[in-house]
Amino acid sequence: MKLRVLGISGSPRKGNSEFLLEQALDGAAQYPGADIETEVYSFRNKHFEPCIACGHCIRKQGSCIHKDDFDDLRAKWLEADVIIYSLPVYHMTMPGQVKCFIDRLGNASFGSHKVVRSDGSETLSKQMKTIGTIAQGIHMFSGQEHTITDMINHALIMQSVPVTGDMWESYIGTGAWTCNQDARNAMDSLYEKQEFSVVAAVRSARLLGRRCVEQADIILKGLLASRETLSKDPAYHWIYSRLDKKLSGAPER
Ligand SMILES: Cc1cc2nc3c(=O)[nH]c(=O)nc-3n(C[C@H](O)[C@H](O)[C@H](O)COP(=O)(O)O)c2cc1C
């Protein structure tokens, strides 16, 4: 089966986030169990307004009132099986523009992915994507784990599965620091010098990418094997219709 991997760099510049994202995507491409199709998205030169809680997306099947870069990234996000975020730490967490995106993505789901069960109760469709996060900052112990934890929460809210790499480099995702350097190529040049923590971060990012696709493959094959039972639950209808389109090669948009 073809697995669609969306790598998202949350930095407004071409820098350290993109360097580690490339490592993760390279790790993902090493998985021999599936056909991997990769797309890279950068927040560089993009514009994301904050959510204004107008409720338009809830009333209009997920369509947002702001006309900026949101719809494009949301469409890519929904079509992906694997999402790998590579984020610079800003003020101990993700950059504001990334938060604007995930706030709006989450709320739009209440319009586009709401499920009403036969007893009238409501829930959200299972999205079943795997989501991994790389977070790097200029300093040591300066928000990397908080950032990754915030993205794990985002994965859970989006009815998806947070994934990490392997022990010991990757407890909950990839955390890294640029050893006090603010240059956009700091990580790259530290890696060339084989600086210990950056070597570990590169290994972690590569394993994170690999595990994200492996686990997505397991999940999608598991869904197909369990269709008879799970398709009785309307929360799984969206993912099964996505899977059917994938298997038939029909365009998703
Ligand atoms: C507004 C702002 C806030 C930042 N806050 C943090 C922080 O809390 N912790 C940290 O380690 N680095 C912080 N940094 C530094 C960046 O995370 C760091 O330079 C990172 O390597 C940038 O990644 P990039 O090259 O992909 O843009 C901040 C940078 C900016 C511009």
The ligand as an SDF file (V2000), in Angstrom:
LIG
                    3D

 31 33  0  0  0  0  0  0  0  0999 V2000
   10.5170   34.0770   19.2290 C   0  0  0  0  0  0  0  0  0  0  0  0
   11.5460   33.0290   19.5390 C   0  0  0  0  0  0  0  0  0  0  0  0
   11.4420   32.3320   20.7240 C   0  0  0  0  0  0  0  0  0  0  0  0
   12.3770   31.3400   21.0310 C   0  0  0  0  0  0  0  0  0  0  0  0
   12.2410   30.6340   22.1850 N   0  0  0  0  0  0  0  0  0  0  0  0
   13.1010   29.6170   22.4610 C   0  0  0  0  0  0  0  0  0  0  0  0
   12.9390   28.8300   23.6410 C   0  0  0  0  0  0  0  0  0  0  0  0
   12.0250   29.0030   24.4390 O   0  0  0  0  0  0  0  0  0  0  0  0
   13.8270   27.8190   23.8400 N   0  0  0  0  0  0  0  0  0  0  0  0
   14.8760   27.5860   22.9840 C   0  0  0  0  0  0  0  0  0  0  0  0
   15.6650   26.6790   23.2200 O   0  0  0  0  0  0  0  0  0  0  0  0
   15.0390   28.3200   21.8730 N   0  0  0  0  0  0  0  0  0  0  0  0
   14.1820   29.3200   21.5830 C   0  0  0  0  0  0  0  0  0  0  0  0
   14.3360   30.0350   20.4330 N   0  0  0  0  0  0  0  0  0  0  0  0
   15.4430   29.7170   19.5220 C   0  0  0  0  0  0  0  0  0  0  0  0
   15.0480   28.7790   18.3700 C   0  0  0  0  0  0  0  0  0  0  0  0
   14.2570   27.6990   18.7960 O   0  0  0  0  0  0  0  0  0  0  0  0
   16.3350   28.2040   17.7550 C   0  0  0  0  0  0  0  0  0  0  0  0
   17.1260   29.2390   17.2500 O   0  0  0  0  0  0  0  0  0  0  0  0
   16.0640   27.1780   16.6740 C   0  0  0  0  0  0  0  0  0  0  0  0
   17.2700   26.5190   16.3470 O   0  0  0  0  0  0  0  0  0  0  0  0
   15.4810   27.8300   15.4160 C   0  0  0  0  0  0  0  0  0  0  0  0
   15.1370   26.8110   14.4730 O   0  0  0  0  0  0  0  0  0  0  0  0
   15.1200   27.1030   12.8920 P   0  0  0  0  0  0  0  0  0  0  0  0
   16.5750   27.2730   12.4760 O   0  0  0  0  0  0  0  0  0  0  0  0
   14.5020   25.9340   12.2940 O   0  0  0  0  0  0  0  0  0  0  0  0
   14.3350   28.3590   12.6860 O   0  0  0  0  0  0  0  0  0  0  0  0
   13.4370   31.0440   20.1280 C   0  0  0  0  0  0  0  0  0  0  0  0
   13.5380   31.7850   18.9320 C   0  0  0  0  0  0  0  0  0  0  0  0
   12.6110   32.7600   18.6370 C   0  0  0  0  0  0  0  0  0  0  0  0
   12.7290   33.5300   17.3300 C   0  0  0  0  0  0  0  0  0  0  0  0
  1  2  1  0
  2  3  1  0
  2 30  2  0
  3  4  2  0
  4  5  1  0
  4 28  1  0
  5  6  2  0
  6  7  1  0
  6 13  1  0
  7  8  2  0
  7  9  1  0
  9 10  1  0
 10 11  2  0
 10 12  1  0
 12 13  2  0
 13 14  1  0
 14 15  1  0
 14 28  1  0
 15 16  1  0
 16 17  1  0
 16 18  1  0
 18 19  1  0
 18 20  1  0
 20 21  1  0
 20 22  1  0
 22 23  1  0
 23 24  1  0
 24 25  2  0
 24 26  1  0
 24 27  1  0
 28 29  2  0
 29 30  1  0
 30 31  1  0
M  END
$$$$
